Amino acid sequence: QVQLVESGGGLVQAGGSLRLSCAASGSIRRLNDMGWYRQAPGKQRELVAAITSGGYTNYEDSVKGRFTISRDNAKNTVYLQMVSLKVEDTAVYYCNADLINTWGRRIGSWGQGTQVTVSS
């Protein structure tokens, strides 16, 4: 079993900052790509940022220059530093991991989601 536990969401004013964390635990042999997704009410879930095990990153266009994804492999944790937040960033943010479990099987795992609300 694998668990991804997210934290760091909350209410922030436009222009403010938040840092999201997602710690993976359980039957993990190796973490591969990890990413952050978000979903606003009535909208499709979208990939916000992704990072490979080697540290290569990719961002959705609307967050480039404002969000930074990083990871601490020793802690099996991925972070999303968000600055210059906009009202349109309001969503539930989910972390995702592609991984190899301790039985050698490649699986995907999702966190429970954390609410980010940006007020005007």
ChimeraX attribute file (.defattr): number of C-alpha atoms within 10 A of each C-alpha:
attribute: neighborCount
match mode: 1-to-1
recipient: residues
	/A:1	9
	/A:2	18
	/A:3	17
	/A:4	22
	/A:5	18
	/A:6	22
	/A:7	17
	/A:8	15
	/A:9	18
	/A:10	14
	/A:11	14
	/A:12	18
	/A:13	14
	/A:14	17
	/A:15	14
	/A:16	14
	/A:17	17
	/A:18	18
	/A:19	16
	/A:20	21
	/A:21	23
	/A:22	30
	/A:23	18
	/A:24	23
	/A:25	14
	/A:26	11
	/A:27	15
	/A:28	20
	/A:29	14
	/A:30	16
	/A:31	20
	/A:32	16
	/A:33	18
	/A:34	27
	/A:35	26
	/A:36	26
	/A:37	19
	/A:38	22
	/A:39	19
	/A:40	16
	/A:41	9
	/A:42	6
	/A:43	9
	/A:44	9
	/A:45	15
	/A:46	14
	/A:47	18
	/A:48	23
	/A:49	23
	/A:50	24
	/A:51	22
	/A:52	17
	/A:53	16
	/A:54	10
	/A:55	15
	/A:56	11
	/A:57	16
	/A:58	16
	/A:59	19
	/A:60	13
	/A:61	9
	/A:62	11
	/A:63	17
	/A:64	12
	/A:65	11
	/A:66	14
	/A:67	20
	/A:68	19
	/A:69	24
	/A:70	20
	/A:71	21
	/A:72	12
	/A:73	13
	/A:74	6
	/A:75	11
	/A:76	15
	/A:77	19
	/A:78	25
	/A:79	23
	/A:80	23
	/A:81	15
	/A:82	20
	/A:83	17
	/A:84	15
	/A:85	22
	/A:86	20
	/A:87	15
	/A:88	12
	/A:89	20
	/A:90	20
	/A:91	21
	/A:92	18
	/A:93	26
	/A:94	25
	/A:95	30
	/A:96	22
	/A:97	25
	/A:98	18
	/A:99	22
	/A:100	17
	/A:101	18
	/A:102	14
	/A:103	9
	/A:104	12
	/A:105	11
	/A:106	15
	/A:107	14
	/A:108	16
	/A:109	16
	/A:110	21
	/A:111	20
	/A:112	16
	/A:113	22
	/A:114	21
	/A:115	18
	/A:116	22
	/A:117	20
	/A:118	20
	/A:119	16
	/A:120	9
